[in-house]
Amino acid sequence: MRYFAIEGTGLSMKGAWMQNLLRGKAPAELEEFAGRKGLLHSTVSLEKFIEDEFQHDNFALSTEKKRSIRTFSSGEQRKALLTYLISKSPGFLVVDNPFDCLDSESVAQLKAQITELAKHIPVVQIFKRSGDLLPFISHVLLIEEDQLRHVHKLEEYLQLHIHKETGSIQGSIPPPSKEFNDIPEILVELKDVAVNYGDRPVLRQINWQIKRGEFWQLTGPNGSGKTTLLTMIYGDNPKAYGVELYLFGKKKGSGESVWDIKKKIGYFTPSITELFHRNNTVEQMVISGLLDTIGLYRKATGHQQEIADAWLRALGITELRNESFQRLSQIHQRLVLIARAMIKHPPLLILDEPSTGLDDSSAAMLSELINAIAAESRTAILYVSHRQEKGLRPQRIFRLTPGDSGSEGRDMPADFQTNT
């Protein structure tokens, strides 16, 4: 029996090819699925359940009465969706990048569950990372422009189509347009910080310092408190007040507003792309980082254009200067938004799961840019990810380990990193 995976870089879950497959209208090359009705395990499906729950009070995915699926961790949501889809006895199941944003334990559990399921129900995997391929896959499909182009045996695919690491940096990182004044050596400091949500302890006695120019990776299992820490540092999480949390030398809540703090922090997460709806050019998007605006609303000065063009040269995309940001590839959008976040060389740059949804080649390009920023600037980097990216070179790891009284934090060299 053949077990299929589909390279997901050019495939839309809402496109005609996938919808026809799920309806049983399989192409001749996939005769095993002809006449079978399939179900889709995907963030697209999950979002529909979340919306239906919110609008119609339908708690289909929750085994606990009236507990919102929105309160589940990413791993719990995926497991709940899988259980629900299996209960519908589908003719086959399509799993779309099921391991994104999951810690190593959740990945292992979900991989084992899907592998066992494949003994009884045909499973098709959509993937972007070759390391995520399920162990039973025998063939890989290549789809271009919503059309099936090739069917390869797995060994043949691995030889011919594994993405080679390609560089993204064509020169040095441009210097800052101006220097931030009165920035202390210690940018972030937590002293015995504990956080509880009601009766549930989340963080326990967290002690951590981030200094200028350091490159940190924050890691830990789903639900260990990484998001809580980030929102305390960057956002307006009320848990940040009344504890020993110091940002840029001042205790949080002692006078500086959230906006004063954010001016000193560059921030990127993949979901931020959704904020940019205006039809700005690539150059305008980079320049907007100088003005702290979402897009550009007035004509740029010559000096601003020079700074932006220097970044575009460094990224190797000067030919895209006048292209619409909305029409860029996924990886080019992310490179541009990180350049936008870095254009003022903020004291701290936070990168929250920046490689989520990227293929191997794009992830390598992103890692090269991040390494260059770390090596060529005084900006400290806080990189948050479950995945250990090949070629990424953080100096230190801050790992959160859950316990009954909340997660404890451990500072360790990057050499001890594990894929969690």
One Martini backbone bead per residue (centre of mass of N, CA, C, O) as a GRO file, in nm:
protein
  420
    1MET     BB    1   0.097   0.035   0.021
    2ARG     BB    2   0.041   0.372  -0.021
    3TYR     BB    3   0.206   0.663   0.126
    4PHE     BB    4   0.128   1.008   0.148
    5ALA     BB    5   0.299   1.310   0.062
    6ILE     BB    6   0.288   1.678   0.068
    7GLU     BB    7   0.430   1.944  -0.057
    8GLY     BB    8   0.333   2.263   0.106
    9THR     BB    9   0.435   2.528  -0.062
   10GLY     BB   10   0.184   2.510  -0.313
   11LEU     BB   11  -0.069   2.462  -0.105
   12SER     BB   12  -0.417   2.485  -0.069
   13MET     BB   13  -0.672   2.400   0.146
   14LYS     BB   14  -0.892   2.581  -0.039
   15GLY     BB   15  -0.836   2.454  -0.291
   16ALA     BB   16  -0.935   2.258  -0.554
   17TRP     BB   17  -0.756   2.009  -0.517
   18MET     BB   18  -0.822   1.949  -0.218
   19GLN     BB   19  -1.134   1.951  -0.236
   20ASN     BB   20  -1.153   1.718  -0.438
   21LEU     BB   21  -1.017   1.504  -0.269
   22LEU     BB   22  -1.223   1.518  -0.024
   23ARG     BB   23  -1.472   1.438  -0.233
   24GLY     BB   24  -1.338   1.196  -0.427
   25LYS     BB   25  -1.171   1.362  -0.668
   26ALA     BB   26  -0.933   1.194  -0.776
   27PRO     BB   27  -0.666   1.144  -0.932
   28ALA     BB   28  -0.527   0.892  -1.114
   29GLU     BB   29  -0.264   0.871  -0.927
   30LEU     BB   30  -0.505   0.841  -0.678
   31GLU     BB   31  -0.695   0.574  -0.674
   32GLU     BB   32  -0.735   0.513  -0.363
   33PHE     BB   33  -0.943   0.789  -0.336
   34ALA     BB   34  -1.165   0.709  -0.504
   35GLY     BB   35  -1.480   0.783  -0.355
   36ARG     BB   36  -1.356   0.918  -0.110
   37LYS     BB   37  -1.406   1.073   0.204
   38GLY     BB   38  -1.248   1.345   0.350
   39LEU     BB   39  -1.045   1.483   0.614
   40LEU     BB   40  -0.923   1.785   0.787
   41HIS     BB   41  -0.609   1.843   0.953
   42SER     BB   42  -0.621   2.185   1.053
   43THR     BB   43  -0.618   2.518   1.108
   44VAL     BB   44  -0.863   2.565   0.931
   45SER     BB   45  -1.051   2.374   1.089
   46LEU     BB   46  -1.006   2.488   1.373
   47GLU     BB   47  -1.116   2.775   1.316
   48LYS     BB   48  -1.408   2.681   1.264
   49PHE     BB   49  -1.462   2.570   1.550
   50ILE     BB   50  -1.404   2.830   1.703
   51GLU     BB   51  -1.623   3.000   1.563
   52ASP     BB   52  -1.866   2.813   1.630
   53GLU     BB   53  -1.838   2.836   1.934
   54PHE     BB   54  -1.870   3.146   1.954
   55GLN     BB   55  -2.150   3.175   1.785
   56HIS     BB   56  -2.306   2.869   1.884
   57ASP     BB   57  -2.213   2.702   2.133
   58ASN     BB   58  -2.009   2.475   2.003
   59PHE     BB   59  -1.847   2.191   2.180
   60ALA     BB   60  -1.716   1.958   1.988
   61LEU     BB   61  -1.398   1.934   2.101
   62SER     BB   62  -1.507   1.910   2.396
   63THR     BB   63  -1.510   1.691   2.676
   64GLU     BB   64  -1.559   1.945   2.840
   65LYS     BB   65  -1.806   2.108   2.954
   66LYS     BB   66  -1.775   2.432   2.830
   67ARG     BB   67  -1.485   2.411   2.720
   68SER     BB   68  -1.280   2.596   2.555
   69ILE     BB   69  -1.065   2.553   2.287
   70ARG     BB   70  -0.904   2.823   2.347
   71THR     BB   71  -0.778   2.697   2.629
   72PHE     BB   72  -0.601   2.529   2.470
   73SER     BB   73  -0.342   2.394   2.365
   74SER     BB   74  -0.199   2.312   2.077
   75GLY     BB   75  -0.188   2.008   2.138
   76GLU     BB   76  -0.482   1.977   2.237
   77GLN     BB   77  -0.621   2.072   1.980
   78ARG     BB   78  -0.510   1.851   1.789
   79LYS     BB   79  -0.619   1.607   1.947
   80ALA     BB   80  -0.919   1.687   1.943
   81LEU     BB   81  -0.949   1.694   1.636
   82LEU     BB   82  -0.863   1.404   1.578
   83THR     BB   83  -1.080   1.261   1.747
   84TYR     BB   84  -1.321   1.378   1.595
   85LEU     BB   85  -1.253   1.278   1.305
   86ILE     BB   86  -1.247   0.974   1.371
   87SER     BB   87  -1.552   0.959   1.466
   88LYS     BB   88  -1.641   1.000   1.142
   89SER     BB   89  -1.524   0.788   0.953
   90PRO     BB   90  -1.320   0.832   0.733
   91GLY     BB   91  -1.173   0.747   0.432
   92PHE     BB   92  -0.971   0.985   0.502
   93LEU     BB   93  -0.666   1.165   0.608
   94VAL     BB   94  -0.560   1.505   0.642
   95VAL     BB   95  -0.237   1.629   0.747
   96ASP     BB   96  -0.142   1.963   0.838
   97ASN     BB   97   0.125   2.033   0.980
   98PRO     BB   98   0.103   1.894   1.290
   99PHE     BB   99   0.397   2.009   1.439
  100ASP     BB  100   0.345   2.288   1.479
  101CYS     BB  101   0.426   2.430   1.787
  102LEU     BB  102   0.553   2.170   1.914
  103ASP     BB  103   0.671   1.978   2.134
  104SER     BB  104   0.847   1.688   2.155
  105GLU     BB  105   0.634   1.526   2.311
  106SER     BB  106   0.390   1.597   2.129
  107VAL     BB  107   0.511   1.490   1.869
  108ALA     BB  108   0.548   1.195   1.956
  109GLN     BB  109   0.249   1.141   2.024
  110LEU     BB  110   0.123   1.223   1.749
  111LYS     BB  111   0.292   1.034   1.572
  112ALA     BB  112   0.193   0.771   1.703
  113GLN     BB  113  -0.110   0.815   1.650
  114ILE     BB  114  -0.094   0.835   1.337
  115THR     BB  115   0.050   0.565   1.285
  116GLU     BB  116  -0.178   0.390   1.401
  117LEU     BB  117  -0.408   0.503   1.224
  118ALA     BB  118  -0.281   0.409   0.940
  119LYS     BB  119  -0.377   0.104   0.982
  120HIS     BB  120  -0.702   0.202   0.927
  121ILE     BB  121  -0.641   0.493   0.794
  122PRO     BB  122  -0.583   0.686   0.550
  123VAL     BB  123  -0.284   0.896   0.520
  124VAL     BB  124  -0.220   1.242   0.456
  125GLN     BB  125   0.070   1.446   0.425
  126ILE     BB  126   0.153   1.770   0.511
  127PHE     BB  127   0.468   1.938   0.423
  128LYS     BB  128   0.789   2.135   0.490
  129ARG     BB  129   0.954   1.932   0.663
  130SER     BB  130   1.150   1.658   0.634
  131GLY     BB  131   1.162   1.589   0.951
  132ASP     BB  132   0.827   1.543   0.957
  133LEU     BB  133   0.812   1.281   0.838
  134LEU     BB  134   0.650   1.007   0.837
  135PRO     BB  135   0.746   0.670   0.869
  136PHE     BB  136   0.525   0.555   0.637
  137ILE     BB  137   0.621   0.700   0.402
  138SER     BB  138   0.649   0.643   0.028
  139HIS     BB  139   0.526   0.914  -0.103
  140VAL     BB  140   0.567   1.215  -0.311
  141LEU     BB  141   0.401   1.516  -0.375
  142LEU     BB  142   0.389   1.757  -0.645
  143ILE     BB  143   0.262   2.095  -0.632
  144GLU     BB  144   0.153   2.323  -0.895
  145GLU     BB  145  -0.082   2.540  -0.933
  146ASP     BB  146  -0.299   2.324  -0.838
  147GLN     BB  147  -0.109   2.083  -0.957
  148LEU     BB  148  -0.017   1.771  -1.043
  149ARG     BB  149   0.326   1.678  -1.130
  150HIS     BB  150   0.440   1.465  -0.904
  151VAL     BB  151   0.550   1.118  -0.829
  152HIS     BB  152   0.743   1.004  -0.557
  153LYS     BB  153   0.959   0.835  -0.418
  154LEU     BB  154   1.108   0.897  -0.132
  155GLU     BB  155   1.405   0.852  -0.216
  156GLU     BB  156   1.388   1.031  -0.467
  157TYR     BB  157   1.305   1.293  -0.329
  158LEU     BB  158   1.550   1.322  -0.135
  159GLN     BB  159   1.756   1.350  -0.374
  160LEU     BB  160   1.603   1.593  -0.549
  161HIS     BB  161   1.423   1.795  -0.315
  162ILE     BB  162   1.600   1.885  -0.112
  163HIS     BB  163   1.669   2.164   0.040
  164LYS     BB  164   1.892   2.404   0.000
  165GLU     BB  165   2.101   2.610   0.145
  166THR     BB  166   2.030   2.958   0.128
  167GLY     BB  167   2.122   3.267   0.101
  168SER     BB  168   2.038   3.619   0.222
  169ILE     BB  169   2.315   3.758   0.268
  170GLN     BB  170   2.501   4.032   0.095
  171GLY     BB  171   2.576   4.185   0.369
  172SER     BB  172   2.590   4.405   0.593
  173ILE     BB  173   2.454   4.539   0.853
  174PRO     BB  174   2.314   4.815   0.898
  175PRO     BB  175   2.338   5.085   1.059
  176PRO     BB  176   2.230   5.299   1.270
  177SER     BB  177   2.057   5.603   1.259
  178LYS     BB  178   2.049   5.587   1.580
  179GLU     BB  179   2.098   5.627   1.918
  180PHE     BB  180   2.039   5.497   2.216
  181ASN     BB  181   1.977   5.630   2.524
  182ASP     BB  182   2.032   5.513   2.834
  183ILE     BB  183   2.139   5.209   2.811
  184PRO     BB  184   2.174   4.942   2.978
  185GLU     BB  185   2.323   4.638   3.011
  186ILE     BB  186   2.058   4.557   3.150
  187LEU     BB  187   1.746   4.492   3.006
  188VAL     BB  188   1.660   4.222   3.161
  189GLU     BB  189   1.495   4.150   3.487
  190LEU     BB  190   1.448   3.864   3.703
  191LYS     BB  191   1.319   3.828   4.050
  192ASP     BB  192   1.155   3.588   4.178
  193VAL     BB  193   0.931   3.510   3.969
  194ALA     BB  194   0.575   3.479   4.015
  195VAL     BB  195   0.291   3.294   3.862
  196ASN     BB  196  -0.069   3.318   3.875
  197TYR     BB  197  -0.385   3.152   3.779
  198GLY     BB  198  -0.523   3.154   4.038
  199ASP     BB  199  -0.458   2.817   4.129
  200ARG     BB  200  -0.245   2.835   3.890
  201PRO     BB  201   0.075   2.763   3.844
  202VAL     BB  202   0.336   2.889   3.619
  203LEU     BB  203   0.560   3.049   3.785
  204ARG     BB  204   0.892   2.987   3.951
  205GLN     BB  205   1.147   3.157   4.043
  206ILE     BB  206   1.247   3.373   3.828
  207ASN     BB  207   1.589   3.400   3.699
  208TRP     BB  208   1.688   3.675   3.478
  209GLN     BB  209   1.924   3.786   3.220
  210ILE     BB  210   1.946   4.052   2.971
  211LYS     BB  211   2.198   4.155   2.759
  212ARG     BB  212   2.377   4.322   2.562
  213GLY     BB  213   2.411   4.126   2.265
  214GLU     BB  214   2.249   3.888   2.327
  215PHE     BB  215   2.166   3.529   2.251
  216TRP     BB  216   1.845   3.396   2.296
  217GLN     BB  217   1.669   3.094   2.394
  218LEU     BB  218   1.332   3.017   2.438
  219THR     BB  219   1.219   2.729   2.622
  220GLY     BB  220   0.955   2.477   2.620
  221PRO     BB  221   0.679   2.349   2.682
  222ASN     BB  222   0.369   2.339   2.652
  223GLY     BB  223   0.256   2.551   2.913
  224SER     BB  224   0.529   2.680   3.065
  225GLY     BB  225   0.529   3.026   3.005
  226LYS     BB  226   0.634   3.186   2.756
  227THR     BB  227   0.400   3.383   2.697
  228THR     BB  228   0.399   3.517   2.971
  229LEU     BB  229   0.683   3.636   2.954
  230LEU     BB  230   0.645   3.804   2.697
  231THR     BB  231   0.399   3.980   2.800
  232MET     BB  232   0.561   4.105   3.034
  233ILE     BB  233   0.775   4.245   2.853
  234TYR     BB  234   0.595   4.358   2.591
  235GLY     BB  235   0.330   4.386   2.720
  236ASP     BB  236   0.012   4.410   2.933
  237ASN     BB  237   0.064   4.222   3.165
  238PRO     BB  238  -0.041   4.232   3.495
  239LYS     BB  239   0.185   4.032   3.608
  240ALA     BB  240   0.425   4.255   3.586
  241TYR     BB  241   0.298   4.372   3.838
  242GLY     BB  242   0.457   4.345   4.157
  243VAL     BB  243   0.727   4.256   4.044
  244GLU     BB  244   1.073   4.168   3.969
  245LEU     BB  245   1.067   4.373   3.691
  246TYR     BB  246   1.320   4.478   3.456
  247LEU     BB  247   1.336   4.756   3.219
  248PHE     BB  248   1.592   4.939   3.140
  249GLY     BB  249   1.633   4.986   3.475
  250LYS     BB  250   1.314   4.958   3.524
  251LYS     BB  251   1.044   4.910   3.692
  252LYS     BB  252   0.761   4.778   3.622
  253GLY     BB  253   0.535   5.051   3.689
  254SER     BB  254   0.730   5.328   3.753
  255GLY     BB  255   0.630   5.509   3.460
  256GLU     BB  256   0.647   5.356   3.212
  257SER     BB  257   0.510   5.286   2.929
  258VAL     BB  258   0.444   5.059   2.698
  259TRP     BB  259   0.542   5.245   2.462
  260ASP     BB  260   0.820   5.310   2.573
  261ILE     BB  261   0.914   5.016   2.562
  262LYS     BB  262   0.852   4.945   2.255
  263LYS     BB  263   1.068   5.144   2.133
  264LYS     BB  264   1.306   4.926   2.245
  265ILE     BB  265   1.140   4.704   2.073
  266GLY     BB  266   1.161   4.440   1.867
  267TYR     BB  267   0.895   4.265   1.673
  268PHE     BB  268   0.824   3.908   1.589
  269THR     BB  269   0.546   3.745   1.426
  270PRO     BB  270   0.369   3.586   1.188
  271SER     BB  271   0.085   3.729   1.261
  272ILE     BB  272   0.170   4.029   1.189
  273THR     BB  273   0.106   4.022   0.883
  274GLU     BB  274  -0.212   4.077   0.918
  275LEU     BB  275  -0.181   4.401   0.968
  276PHE     BB  276  -0.093   4.433   0.652
  277HIS     BB  277  -0.315   4.585   0.407
  278ARG     BB  278  -0.169   4.780   0.265
  279ASN     BB  279  -0.031   4.905  -0.050
  280ASN     BB  280   0.278   4.856   0.009
  281THR     BB  281   0.593   4.867  -0.032
  282VAL     BB  282   0.882   4.740   0.059
  283GLU     BB  283   1.022   5.006   0.127
  284GLN     BB  284   0.789   5.121   0.303
  285MET     BB  285   0.795   4.901   0.518
  286VAL     BB  286   1.078   4.958   0.625
  287ILE     BB  287   1.038   5.263   0.692
  288SER     BB  288   0.808   5.226   0.909
  289GLY     BB  289   1.014   5.150   1.139
  290LEU     BB  290   1.100   5.454   1.192
  291LEU     BB  291   0.774   5.536   1.271
  292ASP     BB  292   0.581   5.325   1.405
  293THR     BB  293   0.411   5.206   1.160
  294ILE     BB  294   0.142   5.074   0.960
  295GLY     BB  295   0.301   5.174   0.738
  296LEU     BB  296   0.283   5.438   0.487
  297TYR     BB  297   0.161   5.800   0.501
  298ARG     BB  298   0.429   5.932   0.386
  299LYS     BB  299   0.677   6.079   0.247
  300ALA     BB  300   0.989   5.998   0.204
  301THR     BB  301   1.301   6.047   0.269
  302GLY     BB  302   1.613   6.019   0.154
  303HIS     BB  303   1.733   5.893   0.411
  304GLN     BB  304   1.525   5.669   0.447
  305GLN     BB  305   1.581   5.531   0.174
  306GLU     BB  306   1.877   5.460   0.225
  307ILE     BB  307   1.829   5.269   0.464
  308ALA     BB  308   1.638   5.073   0.325
  309ASP     BB  309   1.828   4.996   0.087
  310ALA     BB  310   2.045   4.869   0.265
  311TRP     BB  311   1.864   4.636   0.357
  312LEU     BB  312   1.794   4.521   0.078
  313ARG     BB  313   2.086   4.452   0.007
  314ALA     BB  314   2.137   4.259   0.244
  315LEU     BB  315   1.888   4.067   0.148
  316GLY     BB  316   1.878   4.054  -0.177
  317ILE     BB  317   1.600   4.267  -0.270
  318THR     BB  318   1.613   4.524  -0.461
  319GLU     BB  319   1.411   4.427  -0.695
  320LEU     BB  320   1.157   4.462  -0.470
  321ARG     BB  321   1.110   4.760  -0.382
  322ASN     BB  322   0.822   4.809  -0.571
  323GLU     BB  323   0.677   4.594  -0.445
  324SER     BB  324   0.427   4.436  -0.307
  325PHE     BB  325   0.402   4.302  -0.002
  326GLN     BB  326   0.154   4.109  -0.058
  327ARG     BB  327   0.327   3.952  -0.306
  328LEU     BB  328   0.507   3.810  -0.139
  329SER     BB  329   0.671   3.584  -0.008
  330GLN     BB  330   0.692   3.450   0.293
  331ILE     BB  331   0.998   3.495   0.342
  332HIS     BB  332   1.011   3.794   0.245
  333GLN     BB  333   0.818   3.906   0.453
  334ARG     BB  334   0.992   3.829   0.701
  335LEU     BB  335   1.249   3.980   0.630
  336VAL     BB  336   1.118   4.261   0.617
  337LEU     BB  337   1.001   4.265   0.913
  338ILE     BB  338   1.277   4.237   1.050
  339ALA     BB  339   1.399   4.489   0.929
  340ARG     BB  340   1.187   4.677   1.048
  341ALA     BB  341   1.257   4.601   1.351
  342MET     BB  342   1.588   4.678   1.300
  343ILE     BB  343   1.641   4.970   1.177
  344LYS     BB  344   1.700   5.101   1.487
  345HIS     BB  345   1.842   4.919   1.677
  346PRO     BB  346   1.728   4.780   1.913
  347PRO     BB  347   1.808   4.653   2.216
  348LEU     BB  348   1.551   4.460   2.152
  349LEU     BB  349   1.476   4.133   2.002
  350ILE     BB  350   1.170   3.968   1.923
  351LEU     BB  351   1.127   3.612   1.834
  352ASP     BB  352   0.817   3.449   1.760
  353GLU     BB  353   0.815   3.187   1.584
  354PRO     BB  354   0.951   3.261   1.285
  355SER     BB  355   0.955   2.950   1.136
  356THR     BB  356   0.671   2.905   1.100
  357GLY     BB  357   0.583   2.739   0.795
  358LEU     BB  358   0.857   2.670   0.690
  359ASP     BB  359   1.090   2.569   0.498
  360ASP     BB  360   1.411   2.474   0.490
  361SER     BB  361   1.523   2.708   0.315
  362SER     BB  362   1.384   2.946   0.461
  363ALA     BB  363   1.498   2.888   0.744
  364ALA     BB  364   1.793   2.935   0.660
  365MET     BB  365   1.761   3.233   0.585
  366LEU     BB  366   1.664   3.331   0.860
  367SER     BB  367   1.910   3.237   1.028
  368GLU     BB  368   2.118   3.414   0.885
  369LEU     BB  369   1.999   3.685   0.970
  370ILE     BB  370   2.008   3.644   1.278
  371ASN     BB  371   2.311   3.595   1.300
  372ALA     BB  372   2.392   3.874   1.185
  373ILE     BB  373   2.262   4.047   1.402
  374ALA     BB  374   2.422   3.924   1.638
  375ALA     BB  375   2.718   3.993   1.515
  376GLU     BB  376   2.651   4.321   1.401
  377SER     BB  377   2.520   4.395   1.684
  378ARG     BB  378   2.374   4.527   2.005
  379THR     BB  379   2.141   4.346   1.981
  380ALA     BB  380   1.922   4.172   2.153
  381ILE     BB  381   1.809   3.825   2.150
  382LEU     BB  382   1.473   3.678   2.153
  383TYR     BB  383   1.421   3.335   2.094
  384VAL     BB  384   1.120   3.155   2.004
  385SER     BB  385   1.127   2.788   2.020
  386HIS     BB  386   1.094   2.440   1.961
  387ARG     BB  387   1.292   2.454   1.731
  388GLN     BB  388   1.597   2.332   1.601
  389GLU     BB  389   1.789   2.516   1.406
  390LYS     BB  390   1.980   2.487   1.148
  391GLY     BB  391   2.248   2.723   1.213
  392LEU     BB  392   2.166   2.832   1.470
  393ARG     BB  393   2.338   3.077   1.721
  394PRO     BB  394   2.293   3.066   2.018
  395GLN     BB  395   2.435   3.127   2.337
  396ARG     BB  396   2.161   3.087   2.504
  397ILE     BB  397   1.948   2.908   2.736
  398PHE     BB  398   1.598   2.929   2.836
  399ARG     BB  399   1.447   2.689   3.045
  400LEU     BB  400   1.126   2.554   3.087
  401THR     BB  401   1.004   2.363   3.376
  402PRO     BB  402   0.756   2.189   3.477
  403GLY     BB  403   0.545   2.203   3.779
  404ASP     BB  404   0.336   2.199   4.047
  405SER     BB  405   0.456   2.514   4.117
  406GLY     BB  406   0.573   2.558   3.844
  407SER     BB  407   0.796   2.699   3.642
  408GLU     BB  408   1.130   2.656   3.585
  409GLY     BB  409   1.445   2.817   3.538
  410ARG     BB  410   1.719   2.762   3.294
  411ASP     BB  411   2.055   2.837   3.250
  412MET     BB  412   2.218   2.758   2.934
  413PRO     BB  413   2.400   2.644   2.706
  414ALA     BB  414   2.355   2.578   2.371
  415ASP     BB  415   2.480   2.284   2.378
  416PHE     BB  416   2.207   2.181   2.556
  417GLN     BB  417   2.016   2.163   2.340
  418THR     BB  418   1.676   2.077   2.281
  419ASN     BB  419   1.394   1.957   2.100
  420THR     BB  420   1.135   2.181   2.248
   0.00000   0.00000   0.00000
